[in-house]
Amino acid sequence: TPCSSIQDGSPADGAQSILATPLDFEKLVKDGVLKKIGKSYYTDNVRNLPEHVSKKISSVEQTKKGTKLTFYKETKSIKKLAEDSKKWREEKT
């Protein structure tokens, strides 16, 4: 299922930086990747979402309006974790 591939417990290299980078929801709606209905975002096909978008999904729900997506919010702690992880990887090389 789409959710299991998003949260399979095996983070790819740089996953923290993907989570720390905010999504440009306006551009995603303009490009037709997402649909905004009220305050919520929907998609026709979760599997067709770009990787940087799908990695930020916290929940997926089927509704009569379509597939409703909820996203993780960017937090200072996630951003700091990404920066620390990047520094650690650079020190190891």
Secondary structure as the mmCIF struct_conf table of DSSP 4:
data_model
#
loop_
_struct_conf.conf_type_id
_struct_conf.id
_struct_conf.beg_label_comp_id
_struct_conf.beg_label_asym_id
_struct_conf.beg_label_seq_id
_struct_conf.end_label_comp_id
_struct_conf.end_label_asym_id
_struct_conf.end_label_seq_id
HELX_RH_AL_P HELX_RH_AL_P1 PRO A 2 ILE A 6
TURN_TY1_P TURN_TY1_P1 GLN A 7 GLN A 7
BEND BEND1 ASP A 8 GLY A 9
HELX_LH_PP_P HELX_LH_PP_P1 PRO A 11 ALA A 12
TURN_TY1_P TURN_TY1_P2 ASP A 13 GLY A 14
HELX_RH_AL_P HELX_RH_AL_P2 ALA A 15 ALA A 20
BEND BEND2 THR A 21 THR A 21
HELX_LH_PP_P HELX_LH_PP_P2 PRO A 22 LEU A 23
HELX_RH_AL_P HELX_RH_AL_P3 PHE A 25 LYS A 30
TURN_TY1_P TURN_TY1_P3 ASP A 31 GLY A 32
BEND BEND3 VAL A 33 VAL A 33
STRN STRN1 LYS A 35 ILE A 37
TURN_TY1_P TURN_TY1_P4 GLY A 38 LYS A 39
STRN STRN2 SER A 40 THR A 43
BEND BEND4 ASP A 44 ASP A 44
HELX_RH_3T_P HELX_RH_3T_P1 VAL A 46 ASN A 48
BEND BEND5 LEU A 49 LEU A 49
HELX_RH_AL_P HELX_RH_AL_P4 GLU A 51 SER A 54
TURN_TY1_P TURN_TY1_P5 LYS A 55 LYS A 56
STRN STRN3 ILE A 57 THR A 63
TURN_TY1_P TURN_TY1_P6 LYS A 64 LYS A 65
STRN STRN4 GLY A 66 PHE A 71
HELX_LH_PP_P HELX_LH_PP_P3 TYR A 72 GLU A 74
HELX_RH_AL_P HELX_RH_AL_P5 LYS A 76 LYS A 92
#
